[in-house]
Amino acid sequence: MIRFSNLQSEHAEIRDDLDRAISRVIDSGRFVLGPEVERFERAFADYCGSEYAVAVNSGTSALHLALLAAGVEAGDEVITVSMTFTATVAAVVLAGAVPVMVDVNPEHWTMDVSKIEAALTERTAAILPVHLHGLMADMSGIRKVADKHGLVVIEDAAQAHGSERDGHVVGSLSDVATYSFYPGKNLGALGEGGALTTDDGDLAELLRLLRDWGARERYCPELRGFNYRMDAIQGAVLSEKLTHLDRWLDARRRVARAYDESLSLPPHLRATEPPSSRHTYHVYAVRVRQRDLAIASLTEAGIEYGIHYPVPVHLQPAYRELGTGVGSLPVSEQLANEFLSLPIHSGLSDGDVNQIVGALDRSYSGRSG
Ligand SMILES: Cc1ncc(COP(=O)(O)O)c(C=O)c1O
């Protein structure tokens, strides 16, 4: 069996340190926010090259707060993508705003910058690109459009801790970036978690208030906030895991290079990395025309797989009334039909990669076994 991910072995490597971190929290008696979360916020801000990090209880909460704190108001429009996890679009709805989904670029699968201007209206307040699978969207292009039209930019970096594109790191060309620490993410908590990074001190202060009921003084909120606080155990665990992140990302990149070298698919049918970029391969996806055959071949060979994502948000039953229907975002729709995510993690050997590639090759040639 070749597993899709190997969280258990990554945790086994550092188990003593994780146990110590958790015990420290139990002994401290401080279970929500507090010094462990503050220590993680400092370390994560430094890792991201940002002035401030604000830790919250999920990536979805981070997106919701980013939108509110950036001034997005009820009825405002937010330009985003449909080829993403549901949470991106759901957070816009939660903020009372209207998601306007544009197509992604066929080469890199992130927001197609050339589609933004046609989607602008006088109600557009923000652009919310997603760094799908760990590859940053074209932030330089997005920043230019945003500056021209006076729009806020929020990066959904839930899948992209430590990513870079065209020499820019996540968060450096936006007003605020949001992250998820869901366990399966490249940096995952032992439960739910999320964060925002920004260089704007006032924005960071507002985010801190909003995540904790909007109250500087207990029981006397000055703003209508939420309970979006991070648990101290997650802060302690994430501080520990952050010290290993670059090593784990390097391992993912090594596996990606092995796929690049051995897959018989042309570059436009697999994940590619623009020059001067660091794709962090939260997901390594390929595009396969006959996905059922590829899945059958992988399954027969005992290889786990994923699909990220099989239905674009504008066609999901809960959200389709927000979109313009089948055929309106052709690249996203085609990708949803063809995407297949291959195993990628630090425990994969070259031999495993060869087996996976072999199983895919057999499916294209119609052979099995
Ligand atoms: C692109 C994207 N945005 C937002 C989220 C939401 O993060 P969370 O699951 O931590 O709420 C996720 C993660 O699942 C995601 O992949």
The ligand as a MOL file (V3000), in Angstrom:
LIG
                    3D

  0  0  0     0  0            999 V3000
M  V30 BEGIN CTAB
M  V30 COUNTS 16 16 0 0 0
M  V30 BEGIN ATOM
M  V30 1 C -7.8080 26.8300 -0.1380 0
M  V30 2 C -8.3780 26.6460 1.2310 0
M  V30 3 N -8.9780 27.6990 1.8280 0
M  V30 4 C -9.4800 27.6080 3.0620 0
M  V30 5 C -9.4130 26.4440 3.7860 0
M  V30 6 C -10.0720 26.3770 5.1260 0
M  V30 7 O -9.2170 26.0400 6.1520 0
M  V30 8 P -9.7860 25.2720 7.4520 0
M  V30 9 O -10.1160 23.8920 7.0420 0
M  V30 10 O -8.6140 25.3350 8.4080 0
M  V30 11 O -10.9510 26.0370 7.9440 0
M  V30 12 C -8.7620 25.3290 3.2260 0
M  V30 13 C -8.5760 24.0780 3.9830 0
M  V30 14 O -9.1640 23.1730 4.1510 0
M  V30 15 C -8.2530 25.4180 1.9080 0
M  V30 16 O -7.6620 24.3910 1.3270 0
M  V30 END ATOM
M  V30 BEGIN BOND
M  V30 1 1 1 2
M  V30 2 1 2 3
M  V30 3 2 2 15
M  V30 4 2 3 4
M  V30 5 1 4 5
M  V30 6 1 5 6
M  V30 7 2 5 12
M  V30 8 1 6 7
M  V30 9 1 7 8
M  V30 10 2 8 9
M  V30 11 1 8 10
M  V30 12 1 8 11
M  V30 13 1 12 13
M  V30 14 1 12 15
M  V30 15 2 13 14
M  V30 16 1 15 16
M  V30 END BOND
M  V30 END CTAB
M  END
